[in-house]
Amino acid sequence: MVLVDGRGNTYNLYIGTGLSVCPDGIVILEDGTPIGFDVTFAATAASGRQKIREKRYGKGAPRDREAALEEREAVHEHTRAARARGDMTQREAQDARHKIALKVESSYHSGYVEPLSLKGARFLCVCLSYLGGWRSPIGEVMDTVGHTGDEEEHSSFEERFDHPGKTWASATHRQFSLQAVAVATVNATYSWVESEARRVLREVLNVREKERRQEVTPPVACARRARVEVSDDDDDDDDNRVGVGAAA
């Protein structure tokens, strides 16, 4: 397993599986130590602890991924055959492929601690709630990557954290970072909820439209063949016309 950070450093895992892992970001400390961090979200504190453990030490085994890949091939073959027969809609096939893709993705992960530690790097997991709260310890992150000026006394002339977007309520790097993370998370959550609501609304309206739609067979106009009745007068007229033509 291989990991490459922003400086081109490669981190190899001792049980090579042909997979690559990459954290969400790399921070280089003043002493040159690289810190890899990855962000995840959890609805509850219990699920947050489980996700943090999985990010650090991984889950599953390589054989679990191999089994999931074989199952994915079977699902793809089934959906192709069902679509060809007309037994499955395009949406149903997409849902089936999406579910098996998630199963493959979640079947095995080595974690980040081992690949990073082999090259002297450290790993930090940032676990947040969907409203911007922290499930992982804040101090573990901010004490590692926070600005050193936050620890200075008010009367100190050492370098302080400075940003054009900071206010009196977010004067320190810690306060500014927590506020920025919370705002970004809430905005992303709102955008996701809005897009999902619009998608469900479109699906519901489309289904209702199909249910209310009346299938009416349009009328077909058929022209009947006219019947011509020949009368005795018509026969006389025809004889007269033939006689006139012969005389001419």
Contacts in CASP RR format, 6 or more apart in sequence:
PFRMAT RR
TARGET T0000
AUTHOR 0000-0000-0000
METHOD contacts of the structure
MODEL  1
MVLVDGRGNTYNLYIGTGLSVCPDGIVILEDGTPIGFDVTFAATAASGRQ
KIREKRYGKGAPRDREAALEEREAVHEHTRAARARGDMTQREAQDARHKI
ALKVESSYHSGYVEPLSLKGARFLCVCLSYLGGWRSPIGEVMDTVGHTGD
EEEHSSFEERFDHPGKTWASATHRQFSLQAVAVATVNATYSWVESEARRV
LREVLNVREKERRQEVTPPVACARRARVEVSDDDDDDDDNRVGVGAAA
1 12 0 8 1.000
1 13 0 8 1.000
1 15 0 8 1.000
1 16 0 8 1.000
1 17 0 8 1.000
1 18 0 8 1.000
1 19 0 8 1.000
1 20 0 8 1.000
1 21 0 8 1.000
1 110 0 8 1.000
1 115 0 8 1.000
2 10 0 8 1.000
2 11 0 8 1.000
2 12 0 8 1.000
2 13 0 8 1.000
2 18 0 8 1.000
2 20 0 8 1.000
2 21 0 8 1.000
2 115 0 8 1.000
3 10 0 8 1.000
3 11 0 8 1.000
3 12 0 8 1.000
3 13 0 8 1.000
3 20 0 8 1.000
3 21 0 8 1.000
3 22 0 8 1.000
3 23 0 8 1.000
3 112 0 8 1.000
3 115 0 8 1.000
3 116 0 8 1.000
4 10 0 8 1.000
4 11 0 8 1.000
4 20 0 8 1.000
4 22 0 8 1.000
5 11 0 8 1.000
5 25 0 8 1.000
5 26 0 8 1.000
5 34 0 8 1.000
5 36 0 8 1.000
5 121 0 8 1.000
6 26 0 8 1.000
7 26 0 8 1.000
7 28 0 8 1.000
7 34 0 8 1.000
9 34 0 8 1.000
9 119 0 8 1.000
9 121 0 8 1.000
10 119 0 8 1.000
11 115 0 8 1.000
11 116 0 8 1.000
11 118 0 8 1.000
11 119 0 8 1.000
11 121 0 8 1.000
12 115 0 8 1.000
12 118 0 8 1.000
13 21 0 8 1.000
13 110 0 8 1.000
13 114 0 8 1.000
13 115 0 8 1.000
13 118 0 8 1.000
14 114 0 8 1.000
14 118 0 8 1.000
15 62 0 8 1.000
15 110 0 8 1.000
17 62 0 8 1.000
17 65 0 8 1.000
17 108 0 8 1.000
17 110 0 8 1.000
19 110 0 8 1.000
21 109 0 8 1.000
21 110 0 8 1.000
21 111 0 8 1.000
21 112 0 8 1.000
21 115 0 8 1.000
23 36 0 8 1.000
23 37 0 8 1.000
23 38 0 8 1.000
23 112 0 8 1.000
23 116 0 8 1.000
23 123 0 8 1.000
24 37 0 8 1.000
24 38 0 8 1.000
24 39 0 8 1.000
25 36 0 8 1.000
25 37 0 8 1.000
25 38 0 8 1.000
26 34 0 8 1.000
26 35 0 8 1.000
26 36 0 8 1.000
26 37 0 8 1.000
26 121 0 8 1.000
27 34 0 8 1.000
27 35 0 8 1.000
27 36 0 8 1.000
27 37 0 8 1.000
27 145 0 8 1.000
28 34 0 8 1.000
28 35 0 8 1.000
29 35 0 8 1.000
29 144 0 8 1.000
29 145 0 8 1.000
33 120 0 8 1.000
33 121 0 8 1.000
33 122 0 8 1.000
34 116 0 8 1.000
34 119 0 8 1.000
34 120 0 8 1.000
34 121 0 8 1.000
34 122 0 8 1.000
35 121 0 8 1.000
35 122 0 8 1.000
35 123 0 8 1.000
35 124 0 8 1.000
35 144 0 8 1.000
35 145 0 8 1.000
36 112 0 8 1.000
36 116 0 8 1.000
36 121 0 8 1.000
36 122 0 8 1.000
36 123 0 8 1.000
36 124 0 8 1.000
37 123 0 8 1.000
37 124 0 8 1.000
37 125 0 8 1.000
37 126 0 8 1.000
37 141 0 8 1.000
37 145 0 8 1.000
38 55 0 8 1.000
38 112 0 8 1.000
38 123 0 8 1.000
38 124 0 8 1.000
38 125 0 8 1.000
38 126 0 8 1.000
39 126 0 8 1.000
39 127 0 8 1.000
39 128 0 8 1.000
40 48 0 8 1.000
40 51 0 8 1.000
40 52 0 8 1.000
40 55 0 8 1.000
40 125 0 8 1.000
40 126 0 8 1.000
40 127 0 8 1.000
40 128 0 8 1.000
41 127 0 8 1.000
41 128 0 8 1.000
41 129 0 8 1.000
41 130 0 8 1.000
41 185 0 8 1.000
42 48 0 8 1.000
42 50 0 8 1.000
42 51 0 8 1.000
42 127 0 8 1.000
42 128 0 8 1.000
42 129 0 8 1.000
42 135 0 8 1.000
43 129 0 8 1.000
43 130 0 8 1.000
45 135 0 8 1.000
48 127 0 8 1.000
48 135 0 8 1.000
48 136 0 8 1.000
49 135 0 8 1.000
51 125 0 8 1.000
51 127 0 8 1.000
51 135 0 8 1.000
52 125 0 8 1.000
52 127 0 8 1.000
52 135 0 8 1.000
52 136 0 8 1.000
54 109 0 8 1.000
54 111 0 8 1.000
55 111 0 8 1.000
55 112 0 8 1.000
55 123 0 8 1.000
55 125 0 8 1.000
55 127 0 8 1.000
56 111 0 8 1.000
56 112 0 8 1.000
56 113 0 8 1.000
56 123 0 8 1.000
56 125 0 8 1.000
57 111 0 8 1.000
57 113 0 8 1.000
57 114 0 8 1.000
58 109 0 8 1.000
58 110 0 8 1.000
58 111 0 8 1.000
59 106 0 8 1.000
59 108 0 8 1.000
59 109 0 8 1.000
60 107 0 8 1.000
60 108 0 8 1.000
60 109 0 8 1.000
61 108 0 8 1.000
62 108 0 8 1.000
64 107 0 8 1.000
64 108 0 8 1.000
65 104 0 8 1.000
65 107 0 8 1.000
65 108 0 8 1.000
67 107 0 8 1.000
68 100 0 8 1.000
68 103 0 8 1.000
68 104 0 8 1.000
68 107 0 8 1.000
68 108 0 8 1.000
69 104 0 8 1.000
71 100 0 8 1.000
71 103 0 8 1.000
72 100 0 8 1.000
72 101 0 8 1.000
72 103 0 8 1.000
72 104 0 8 1.000
75 96 0 8 1.000
75 97 0 8 1.000
75 100 0 8 1.000
76 97 0 8 1.000
76 100 0 8 1.000
78 96 0 8 1.000
79 88 0 8 1.000
79 93 0 8 1.000
79 96 0 8 1.000
79 97 0 8 1.000
82 88 0 8 1.000
82 93 0 8 1.000
83 90 0 8 1.000
83 93 0 8 1.000
88 96 0 8 1.000
112 123 0 8 1.000
112 125 0 8 1.000
113 123 0 8 1.000
116 122 0 8 1.000
116 123 0 8 1.000
117 123 0 8 1.000
122 144 0 8 1.000
124 140 0 8 1.000
124 141 0 8 1.000
124 144 0 8 1.000
124 145 0 8 1.000
125 136 0 8 1.000
126 134 0 8 1.000
126 136 0 8 1.000
126 141 0 8 1.000
127 134 0 8 1.000
127 135 0 8 1.000
127 136 0 8 1.000
128 134 0 8 1.000
128 135 0 8 1.000
128 136 0 8 1.000
128 181 0 8 1.000
128 185 0 8 1.000
129 135 0 8 1.000
129 185 0 8 1.000
130 185 0 8 1.000
130 189 0 8 1.000
131 182 0 8 1.000
131 185 0 8 1.000
131 186 0 8 1.000
131 189 0 8 1.000
132 181 0 8 1.000
132 182 0 8 1.000
132 185 0 8 1.000
132 186 0 8 1.000
132 189 0 8 1.000
133 182 0 8 1.000
133 185 0 8 1.000
134 178 0 8 1.000
138 174 0 8 1.000
138 178 0 8 1.000
142 173 0 8 1.000
142 174 0 8 1.000
142 177 0 8 1.000
146 173 0 8 1.000
146 174 0 8 1.000
146 177 0 8 1.000
147 160 0 8 1.000
147 161 0 8 1.000
147 172 0 8 1.000
147 173 0 8 1.000
148 158 0 8 1.000
148 159 0 8 1.000
149 158 0 8 1.000
149 159 0 8 1.000
149 160 0 8 1.000
149 161 0 8 1.000
149 172 0 8 1.000
149 173 0 8 1.000
150 161 0 8 1.000
150 172 0 8 1.000
150 173 0 8 1.000
150 174 0 8 1.000
152 158 0 8 1.000
152 160 0 8 1.000
161 171 0 8 1.000
161 172 0 8 1.000
161 173 0 8 1.000
161 176 0 8 1.000
163 176 0 8 1.000
165 176 0 8 1.000
166 176 0 8 1.000
169 175 0 8 1.000
169 179 0 8 1.000
170 176 0 8 1.000
170 179 0 8 1.000
END
